[in-house]
Amino acid sequence: MVIEPAVRHPGATAALLAELGPQKVFTEHAVRLAHAHDNTRIAFLPEAVVKPADEADLAYLLRLANERDVPVYVRGAGTGTTGASAPLRGGWVVSLTHWDKIEIDADAGMARVQPGAITGKINEEAAKHGLFFPPDPSSVKHCTIGGNIATNAGGLRAAKYGVTRDYVYALEGLLPTGEPVKWAGPVRKYVSGYNLRDLWIGSEGTLGVITSAVIKLVPLPKSRRTFQCAFRTDEDALRACVALLRTRVVTSVCEFLDTQTVACAEHRAGKPVFSRDELGPDGPATPAVMLLELDGHPAQIAEESRTLREWAGEHALVLRETDDAAEAEKLWHLRRTCSQAMFMHGNAKLNEDIVVPLRSYLPLLRLTREVKEATGLATPTFGHAADGNFHVHIMYNREDPDQCRKAEAGILMLMKAVVDMGGAITGEHGVGLAKSPFLAIQHSPAEIGAMLAIKRALDPRDILGRGQIFEVTNIWEHTPIKVTMPWDKH
């Protein structure tokens, strides 16, 4: 269901159209609908979609929005999973996907990029110079660097390489009032004044509009080696992960898939991931799985591979490995298909990218099972085991009111327990709308008050991202629209 805006601003939209013209301001229903949602598919119809030609257009739009009290939502490709770019209060959506220039400075190991540049395309250009941009969200072929910065995106390689924040040298853009600003510059060291650059990173488009970024590039690894391991139980796999960290081998990727997740993937594929011969006659019907990757100099990988084989010999039932890209892709197929495979348990899911300390890995696993037992709903879990960022899913049928209530109760149970463990309600997706009901679980009134004080200082009229983060929205009470996104699997 598409939600119409409760408040409209026809005069302001007319003024915007008169100033910028129909080539930049779009009021057609089809265009507005296409920009009404992100990957959550929870749709709020904006009054207009604006594609500014330059900073002058953008500054005018923001000044007019402040004068006429029109909410503004900045949007990239729409790959976000929390509704952070959804125009909750209507108003105007600013689309910057056409601002996609990429300039590589190979000598400095930097790139100047516009916010609409596709992250995967940045890596294609950087690779021509033997460089790459390490943060790798699963939507890397579609997501924009502006969206990555706005959410401080992570990805599979975060345990070794860090997250987006670790690769941003400088930002340029506009305050919510339309005033141009520069935070830091194209240099490796910069401590002049407050660090407002990092304040913008992860602020989900609520404190300013990014128009340009200088990002860090690092040397492209000379070699990679991929490993796939099977374990008798989920507990065995997570204990093995802890043991692997003790070896001090730093994998570039360390992914955990619980038995529920693997069972879903096997059902979708119509065949087991590991054969009975591999697992042995006493092996589990469905194993837990870990996917690992080493990258770097071939000599380093050879040494670390020996350590990994010794580790696997002590902890795993099966070890597969390859340094052939095509064979590695076959091993990764399990991870790439598991999310869609979960829909065998229901036509809707609540997907939470929680983070827990290393000491809480096993308690988290027990918690997912407790939620499953309490609700009767499947809770397949996978994620980035080396940094504690797990994706816990609660699967349910949206048309069943009882299952909806149980899913809501289960997610609340999960979030409270995660915070009690010393963890976080989100590690890489951000708050947006989806996590807004849990913000007060994570943060004290004083902490939220400090955040709101910053918001009021930079955006006194509450123009950017109105209603996002701090106002509670229960997205499970809204029905997603049926739409095919470019990244959907067919």
C-alpha positions in Angstrom: 0.0 0.0 0.0 1.3 3.4 -1.0 0.8 6.1 1.8 -0.2 9.5 0.6 1.3 12.6 2.3 -0.8 14.0 5.1 0.4 17.5 4.4 0.9 18.9 0.9 2.8 22.0 -0.4 1.4 22.7 -3.8 2.5 26.4 -3.8 6.1 25.4 -2.9 6.2 22.7 -5.5 4.9 25.1 -8.1 7.6 27.6 -7.2 10.3 24.9 -7.4 9.0 23.7 -10.8 8.9 27.3 -12.1 12.5 27.9 -11.0 14.2 24.6 -12.0 11.9 23.5 -14.8 10.2 20.1 -15.8 13.6 18.6 -16.8 14.6 18.7 -13.2 11.4 18.5 -11.2 9.1 15.6 -11.8 5.5 15.3 -10.5 4.3 12.4 -12.6 2.9 9.6 -10.4 5.2 6.9 -11.9 8.3 8.8 -11.1 7.1 9.7 -7.6 6.2 6.0 -6.9 9.6 4.8 -8.1 11.2 7.1 -5.5 8.7 6.4 -2.7 10.6 3.5 -1.1 13.8 1.7 -0.6 14.4 -2.1 -0.4 11.9 -2.3 2.4 9.2 -1.6 -0.2 7.3 0.5 2.4 6.2 3.3 0.2 5.4 6.9 1.1 4.5 9.0 -1.9 6.5 12.3 -2.3 5.0 15.4 -3.9 7.9 15.7 -6.4 11.2 14.1 -7.3 14.0 16.5 -8.1 17.2 15.8 -10.0 19.3 18.9 -9.6 21.9 19.8 -12.3 24.4 21.3 -9.9 25.0 22.7 -6.4 23.2 25.9 -7.2 20.0 24.0 -8.0 20.3 22.0 -4.8 21.0 25.1 -2.7 17.9 26.8 -4.1 15.8 23.8 -3.3 17.0 23.7 0.3 16.4 27.4 0.8 12.9 27.1 -0.6 12.2 24.1 1.6 13.2 26.0 4.6 11.1 29.0 3.6 8.0 26.9 2.9 8.5 24.1 5.5 8.8 21.3 3.0 10.5 18.1 4.1 13.3 16.8 1.9 14.7 13.3 1.5 17.9 12.6 -0.3 18.0 9.3 -2.2 20.6 7.2 -4.0 19.8 3.8 -5.6 17.3 2.8 -2.9 19.2 -0.3 -1.8 18.8 0.6 1.9 17.1 -1.9 4.1 15.6 0.4 6.9 13.5 2.9 5.0 16.1 5.7 5.7 15.5 7.4 2.3 11.7 6.8 2.3 9.8 10.2 2.2 7.8 9.5 5.4 6.3 13.0 5.5 5.9 13.4 1.7 7.6 16.6 0.5 10.4 16.3 -2.0 12.8 13.5 -2.9 16.2 14.6 -4.2 17.7 12.0 -6.4 21.5 12.2 -7.0 22.1 9.0 -8.9 23.1 11.1 -12.0 25.9 12.8 -10.0 28.3 9.9 -10.6 31.7 11.2 -11.6 34.8 9.2 -10.4 38.3 10.7 -10.5 41.1 8.4 -9.4 44.4 9.9 -8.0 46.5 6.7 -8.1 49.6 8.4 -6.8 47.8 9.7 -3.7 45.8 6.5 -3.3 42.6 8.5 -3.3 39.5 9.1 -5.4 37.2 12.1 -5.7 33.7 10.8 -6.2 30.2 12.2 -6.5 27.5 10.7 -4.3 25.7 8.9 -7.2 28.8 6.9 -8.2 28.1 3.1 -7.9 30.4 1.5 -5.4 31.2 -1.4 -7.7 32.1 1.0 -10.5 34.5 2.8 -8.2 36.3 -0.5 -7.7 36.3 -1.1 -11.5 38.0 2.2 -12.1 40.4 1.8 -9.1 41.4 -1.7 -10.2 42.8 -0.2 -13.4 45.5 1.3 -11.1 46.0 -1.7 -8.9 43.8 -0.2 -6.1 40.4 -0.9 -4.5 37.9 0.5 -2.1 37.5 -2.2 0.6 33.9 -1.6 2.0 31.7 -4.1 0.2 28.0 -4.1 1.0 26.1 -7.0 -0.6 24.5 -4.5 -3.0 27.9 -3.3 -4.2 26.9 -3.6 -7.9 23.9 -1.2 -7.3 24.5 0.9 -4.2 25.9 4.4 -4.4 28.8 5.8 -2.5 26.7 8.6 -1.1 24.3 6.0 0.5 27.3 4.0 1.8 28.6 7.2 3.5 25.2 8.1 4.8 24.7 4.8 6.5 28.4 4.0 7.2 28.0 0.8 5.3 30.1 -2.2 6.2 30.1 -5.6 4.4 31.8 -8.9 4.3 35.4 -7.5 4.5 34.8 -5.2 7.5 36.6 -7.4 10.0 39.9 -6.9 8.2 39.5 -3.6 6.4 36.9 -1.7 8.4 33.8 0.2 7.4 33.1 3.2 5.1 34.0 5.7 7.8 37.6 4.4 7.7 37.9 5.3 4.1 36.6 8.9 3.9 39.1 11.7 3.9 36.8 14.6 3.1 33.3 15.6 2.3 31.7 18.5 0.5 28.1 19.4 0.5 25.3 21.6 1.8 23.8 22.1 5.2 20.1 21.6 5.5 19.8 25.4 5.2 21.4 25.3 1.8 24.8 26.7 2.9 27.9 25.1 1.3 30.4 23.4 3.5 33.7 21.4 3.3 34.6 18.9 6.0 38.4 18.2 5.8 40.3 18.0 2.5 42.2 15.6 0.2 45.0 15.0 2.8 45.7 12.1 5.2 45.8 14.3 8.3 43.3 17.0 9.2 42.4 18.1 12.7 41.3 21.7 12.2 38.2 22.4 14.1 35.5 19.9 15.1 35.3 16.7 13.1 32.0 17.3 11.4 33.0 15.0 8.6 32.5 12.0 10.8 29.3 13.5 12.1 27.8 13.4 8.6 29.0 9.8 8.1 26.3 7.5 9.3 23.8 10.3 9.9 21.5 8.8 7.2 21.0 12.0 5.3 19.5 14.0 8.2 22.4 16.5 8.8 23.4 17.5 5.3 23.6 16.7 1.6 26.8 15.2 0.3 27.8 16.5 -3.1 31.4 15.2 -3.2 33.7 12.9 -1.3 37.4 12.1 -1.2 37.8 8.4 -0.3 40.8 6.3 0.5 42.0 3.5 -1.9 44.4 0.7 -0.9 46.5 -1.7 -3.0 44.5 -4.5 -4.6 45.5 -7.9 -3.1 47.7 -9.9 -5.3 46.0 -13.2 -4.5 42.9 -14.7 -2.8 42.0 -18.1 -1.4 38.5 -19.2 -0.4 37.6 -21.9 2.2 34.2 -23.5 2.9 33.9 -25.5 6.2 31.1 -27.7 7.6 30.5 -28.2 11.3 28.3 -30.6 13.2 26.4 -27.9 15.1 26.0 -24.1 15.2 27.8 -24.1 18.5 30.7 -25.9 17.0 31.0 -23.4 14.2 30.9 -20.4 16.6 33.4 -21.9 19.0 35.7 -22.6 16.0 35.3 -19.0 15.0 36.7 -17.9 18.4 39.5 -20.4 18.0 40.3 -19.0 14.6 40.6 -15.5 16.0 43.0 -16.8 18.6 45.4 -17.9 15.8 45.8 -14.3 14.8 45.1 -15.1 11.2 43.1 -12.2 9.9 40.7 -13.4 7.2 39.4 -10.8 4.8 36.0 -12.6 5.0 34.6 -14.8 7.8 30.9 -15.7 7.3 28.8 -17.9 9.5 25.6 -19.7 8.4 23.5 -21.5 11.0 21.8 -24.8 10.3 18.4 -23.1 9.7 20.0 -21.0 7.0 21.8 -23.9 5.3 18.6 -25.9 5.4 16.7 -23.2 3.6 19.5 -22.9 0.9 19.5 -26.7 0.5 15.7 -26.8 0.1 15.9 -24.0 -2.6 18.7 -25.8 -4.5 17.1 -29.2 -4.2 20.3 -30.8 -3.0 22.6 -30.8 0.0 25.6 -28.5 0.3 27.9 -31.4 1.4 27.5 -35.0 0.4 26.9 -37.8 2.9 30.4 -39.1 2.0 31.9 -35.8 3.0 30.0 -35.5 6.3 30.4 -39.2 7.2 27.8 -41.7 8.3 27.4 -40.0 11.7 27.4 -36.5 10.3 24.5 -34.1 10.8 21.6 -34.0 8.4 22.3 -30.3 7.9 25.6 -28.8 9.0 26.5 -25.3 10.0 28.8 -23.6 7.5 31.6 -21.0 7.6 33.0 -19.3 4.5 36.4 -17.8 4.8 38.7 -15.8 2.5 42.4 -14.9 2.7 43.8 -12.1 0.6 47.3 -10.6 0.2 50.7 -11.7 -1.0 50.8 -15.3 -2.2 53.6 -16.1 0.3 51.4 -14.8 3.2 48.4 -16.7 2.0 50.4 -19.9 1.7 51.5 -19.5 5.3 48.1 -18.6 6.6 46.5 -21.4 4.6 48.6 -23.9 6.6 47.3 -22.5 9.8 43.7 -22.6 8.5 44.1 -26.2 7.5 45.4 -27.1 11.0 42.5 -25.2 12.6 39.9 -26.9 10.3 41.5 -30.3 11.1 40.7 -29.7 14.8 37.2 -28.1 14.5 35.5 -28.8 11.1 34.0 -31.9 9.6 34.8 -30.9 6.0 37.1 -28.3 4.4 37.0 -27.2 0.8 39.4 -24.6 -0.6 40.3 -23.0 -3.9 42.2 -20.1 -5.3 40.4 -20.4 -8.7 37.8 -17.6 -9.1 35.2 -19.7 -10.8 35.5 -22.4 -8.2 35.3 -19.8 -5.4 32.1 -18.5 -6.8 30.6 -22.0 -6.5 31.5 -22.0 -2.8 30.0 -18.5 -2.4 26.8 -19.5 -4.1 25.4 -20.7 -0.8 25.9 -17.3 0.9 24.5 -15.4 -2.1 21.2 -17.4 -2.2 20.5 -18.0 1.5 18.5 -14.8 2.0 16.0 -15.5 -0.7 15.8 -19.1 0.3 14.4 -18.1 3.7 11.0 -17.2 2.2 10.2 -20.9 2.4 9.2 -20.1 6.0 7.0 -17.1 5.2 6.4 -14.3 2.8 7.8 -11.6 5.1 10.8 -11.2 7.4 12.2 -8.9 10.0 15.9 -8.7 9.3 18.1 -7.3 12.0 21.8 -6.6 11.6 22.6 -6.7 15.3 26.2 -6.7 16.7 27.3 -8.5 19.8 30.7 -8.8 21.6 32.8 -12.0 21.0 31.8 -13.3 24.5 28.1 -13.2 23.5 28.3 -15.3 20.3 26.9 -18.4 22.0 24.3 -16.5 24.1 23.1 -14.9 20.9 22.7 -18.3 19.3 20.7 -19.5 22.3 18.6 -16.3 22.1 17.6 -17.0 18.4 16.4 -20.4 19.4 14.5 -19.0 22.4 12.8 -16.5 20.0 12.0 -19.4 17.7 10.5 -21.5 20.6 8.6 -18.6 22.0 7.0 -17.5 18.7 6.9 -20.7 16.6 8.6 -18.7 13.8 11.8 -19.6 12.0 14.9 -17.6 13.0 17.6 -18.3 10.4 20.8 -16.4 11.2 23.9 -15.7 9.3 26.5 -13.0 9.2 30.0 -11.6 9.7 31.4 -13.8 12.4 34.7 -12.1 12.8 33.2 -8.8 13.9 30.0 -10.0 15.6 27.7 -8.5 13.1 25.0 -11.1 12.6 21.8 -10.9 10.6 19.0 -12.5 12.5 15.8 -13.1 10.6 12.3 -13.7 11.9 10.2 -15.2 9.1 6.4 -14.9 9.1 3.3 -14.6 6.9 2.1 -11.0 6.7 -1.5 -12.0 6.1 -1.6 -13.9 9.4 -2.4 -11.5 12.3 -1.2 -14.0 14.9 2.2 -14.4 13.2 2.6 -10.7 12.8 2.1 -10.2 16.5 4.5 -13.0 17.3 7.1 -11.5 14.9 6.8 -8.1 16.6 7.2 -9.7 20.1 10.1 -11.7 18.9 12.0 -8.8 17.5 11.5 -6.8 20.6 12.7 -9.7 22.7 15.8 -9.9 20.5 16.7 -6.2 20.6 16.4 -6.0 24.4 18.6 -9.0 24.9 21.2 -7.8 22.4 21.6 -4.5 24.2 21.8 -6.3 27.5 24.7 -8.3 26.0 26.6 -5.1 25.4 25.7 -5.2 21.7 24.1 -2.8 19.2 20.7 -2.8 17.4 22.4 -2.1 14.1 25.9 -2.6 12.7 25.7 -1.5 9.1 22.1 -0.9 7.9 21.4 2.2 10.1 18.3 3.2 12.0 16.0 4.8 9.4 12.4 3.8 10.1 12.9 0.1 10.7 15.1 0.4 13.8 13.4 3.6 15.2 11.2 1.6 17.7 14.5 0.3 19.3 16.5 3.5 19.6 15.4 4.1 23.1 16.5 0.6 24.1 20.0 1.3 22.9 20.3 4.9 24.0 19.6 6.8 27.2 17.4 10.0 27.2 20.6 12.1 27.6 22.2 10.4 24.6 19.1 10.9 22.4 18.8 14.4 23.7 22.4 15.2 22.6 21.7 13.8 19.1 18.5 15.9 18.8 20.5 19.0 19.9 22.9 18.4 17.0 20.0 17.9 14.6 18.3 21.2 15.8 21.6 23.1 15.5 22.3 22.0 11.9 18.7 21.7 10.7 16.6 24.1 12.8 13.5 23.6 10.6 13.8 19.8 10.5 13.9 19.8 6.7 16.2 16.8 6.0 14.8 13.3 6.7 11.8 14.5 8.7 10.5 11.7 10.9 13.5 9.5 10.4 15.5 7.9 13.2 13.9 9.6 16.2 10.2 9.2 15.6 8.9 5.6 16.1 7.6 3.9 13.0 6.5 0.3 13.2 7.2 -0.7 9.6 5.7 -4.2 10.2 2.3 -2.4 10.5 2.6 -1.3 6.8 2.1 -3.5 3.8 5.0 -3.4 1.3 4.2 -2.7 -2.3 4.9 -5.4 -4.9 7.7 -4.1 -7.0 10.8 -5.6 -8.7 14.0 -3.9 -7.9 17.1 -4.1 -10.1 19.0 -6.4 -7.7 16.1 -8.9 -7.1 17.0 -12.5 -7.9 14.8 -14.1 -10.6 
